[in-house]
């Protein structure tokens, strides 16, 4: 097999500039994405072991009366119902992501949890009496990491991202994935250019591939 010819002198500055650019982007993107990776990594530990520190304080409850509701509130469905529910939340001074809406037609009540990382408020809305009972509990920092980990997922897709914060978080979660792909691929390129690190790099790549392959085989 013929040996590869060394790059021409005119090509070397281009390769060097590409290497320097990828090295800088690898560093800066890696630093930017590291807090998000930490959130996902820590929350995985709690998800796998199904353990979270229990919040110490009991839920705080309050009742709000004379709530203004749309005349057709009970017949609304889908996005229209969510929009009306958020209007009610604005009147109640509650912000966050609505997890689901449970309707109790016989009692003319609606129950829905409203969450932000670290806090959950359950709203019990009585349409007939135009009152709402709010039960707010602090879930804590560790539960907040689990909440952020699960929120970009597929559950309740029809109503996901109905709060501004979670719409932003969805974009950040996607950006974390794409930046991790870039950091991984650029890391492989930077490693391949360093001849002194090729042997140990090959060993680690082979070990990682063998581990992943073994897990896939065990699952199948």
C-alpha positions in Angstrom: 0.0 0.0 0.0 1.5 3.3 -1.0 2.3 5.7 1.7 0.3 8.9 2.0 2.0 11.9 0.6 2.6 14.7 3.2 0.3 17.8 2.8 1.7 20.4 0.6 3.1 23.5 2.1 0.2 25.6 0.8 -2.2 23.3 2.6 -0.5 23.3 6.0 -1.6 26.9 7.1 -5.2 25.9 6.2 -5.0 22.7 8.3 -3.4 24.6 11.1 -6.1 27.3 11.1 -8.8 24.5 11.1 -7.1 22.8 14.0 -6.9 26.0 16.0 -10.5 26.9 15.2 -11.8 23.4 16.2 -9.6 23.4 19.3 -11.1 26.7 20.5 -14.7 25.8 19.7 -14.2 22.4 21.4 -13.0 24.3 24.5 -15.6 27.1 24.6 -18.6 24.9 23.6 -17.5 22.3 26.1 -17.4 25.0 28.9 -20.8 26.4 27.8 -22.5 23.0 27.8 -20.9 21.7 31.0 -23.5 23.1 33.5 -26.3 21.5 31.4 -24.5 18.2 31.3 -24.1 18.4 35.0 -27.9 18.9 35.5 -28.6 15.8 33.3 -25.9 13.7 34.9 -27.0 14.4 38.5 -30.6 13.9 37.8 -29.9 10.5 36.2 -28.5 9.3 39.5 -31.8 10.2 41.2 -33.9 8.7 38.4 -32.0 5.4 38.3 -32.1 5.0 42.1 -35.6 6.4 42.6 -34.5 8.4 45.5 -35.0 12.1 46.3 -34.6 14.0 49.6 -38.0 14.7 51.0 -39.1 18.3 51.3 -39.3 19.3 55.0 -42.1 21.9 54.9 -45.8 21.0 54.6 -47.7 22.4 51.6 -49.0 25.9 52.0 -52.7 26.3 51.2 -54.8 29.3 50.3 -58.2 30.0 48.7 -59.0 32.7 46.2 -62.6 33.8 45.6 -64.5 35.8 42.9 -62.4 34.4 40.0 -63.3 35.7 36.6 -63.8 32.7 34.2 -64.8 32.6 30.5 -68.4 31.7 30.0 -67.5 28.5 28.0 -64.6 27.5 30.2 -66.1 24.0 30.9 -66.5 23.2 27.2 -63.0 24.3 26.1 -60.5 21.7 24.9 -56.9 21.5 23.9 -54.9 24.8 23.4 -58.0 26.9 24.1 -58.4 25.3 27.5 -54.7 25.8 28.3 -54.9 29.5 27.3 -58.0 30.0 29.5 -56.2 28.1 32.4 -53.2 30.4 32.1 -55.5 33.4 32.2 -56.8 32.0 35.5 -53.3 31.4 36.8 -52.4 35.0 36.0 -55.3 36.1 38.1 -54.2 33.8 40.9 -50.5 35.0 40.7 -49.3 31.5 39.8 -46.7 30.9 37.1 -45.3 27.6 35.7 -45.9 24.6 33.4 -49.3 23.0 33.5 -48.7 19.2 33.7 -52.3 18.1 32.9 -55.9 19.2 33.3 -58.3 16.9 35.2 -62.0 17.7 34.8 -64.6 16.6 37.3 -67.9 17.3 35.4 -70.3 16.3 38.1 -68.6 18.6 40.7 -67.9 21.3 38.0 -64.2 21.3 39.1 -60.9 21.3 37.4 -57.6 20.1 39.1 -54.2 20.8 37.5 -50.7 20.9 38.8 -48.5 23.9 37.9 -44.8 23.3 38.2 -41.5 25.3 38.1 -38.2 23.7 39.0 -38.2 23.2 42.7 -41.9 24.1 43.4 -45.3 22.6 42.5 -48.7 24.2 43.0 -51.9 22.2 42.7 -54.9 24.3 41.6 -58.4 23.0 42.5 -60.8 25.2 40.6 -64.5 25.2 41.4 -66.3 26.7 38.5 -69.7 26.8 40.2 -68.5 28.8 43.2 -65.7 30.6 41.2 -63.1 29.8 43.8 -59.7 28.1 43.6 -57.8 26.3 46.3 -54.1 26.4 45.9 -51.7 23.9 47.5 -48.1 24.8 47.1 -45.1 22.7 48.1 -41.4 23.2 47.7 -39.8 20.1 46.1 -36.2 21.2 46.5 -33.1 21.6 44.3 -32.6 17.9 43.6 -36.1 17.4 42.5 -35.7 20.4 40.3 -32.9 18.7 38.4 -35.1 15.6 37.8 -37.9 17.9 36.7 -35.7 19.6 34.1 -34.3 16.2 32.9 -37.8 14.8 32.2 -39.6 17.9 30.8 -38.2 17.8 27.3 -39.4 14.2 27.0 -42.4 12.8 25.1 -44.9 12.6 28.0 -48.0 14.7 27.5 -46.7 16.0 24.2 -50.0 17.7 23.4 -49.6 20.2 26.3 -45.8 20.3 26.8 -44.1 23.7 26.6 -47.2 25.7 27.6 -45.0 27.9 29.9 -42.4 30.4 28.5 -39.6 29.0 30.7 -40.1 25.5 29.5 -40.2 26.6 25.9 -36.7 28.1 26.4 -35.6 25.0 28.3 -36.6 22.8 25.4 -34.3 24.8 23.1 -31.5 24.6 25.6 -31.9 20.8 26.0 -31.7 20.4 22.2 -28.7 22.7 22.1 -27.0 20.5 24.8 -27.4 17.4 22.5 -26.0 19.1 19.4 -23.1 20.7 21.2 -22.2 17.4 22.8 -22.2 15.8 19.4 -19.9 18.6 18.2 -17.6 18.3 21.2 -17.4 14.5 20.7 -16.6 14.7 17.0 -14.2 17.5 17.3 -12.5 15.7 20.2 -12.0 12.6 18.0 -10.4 14.9 15.3 -8.1 16.7 17.8 -7.1 13.3 19.2 -6.3 11.9 15.7 -4.1 14.8 14.9 -1.9 14.2 18.0 0.2 11.2 17.0 1.6 10.7 20.6 -2.0 10.1 21.9 -3.2 7.7 19.2 -2.4 4.4 20.9 -4.1 5.2 24.2 -7.0 6.8 22.3 -7.5 3.7 20.3 -7.5 1.6 23.4 -10.1 3.8 25.1 -12.3 3.9 21.9 -12.2 0.1 21.6 -13.0 -0.3 25.3 -16.0 2.1 25.0 -17.3 0.4 21.8 -17.0 -3.0 23.4 -18.8 -1.9 26.5 -21.6 -0.3 24.5 -21.8 -3.4 22.2 -22.1 -5.7 25.2 -24.9 -3.6 26.7 -26.8 -3.7 23.4 -26.3 -7.5 23.1 -27.5 -8.0 26.6 -30.7 -6.0 25.9 -31.4 -7.8 22.7 
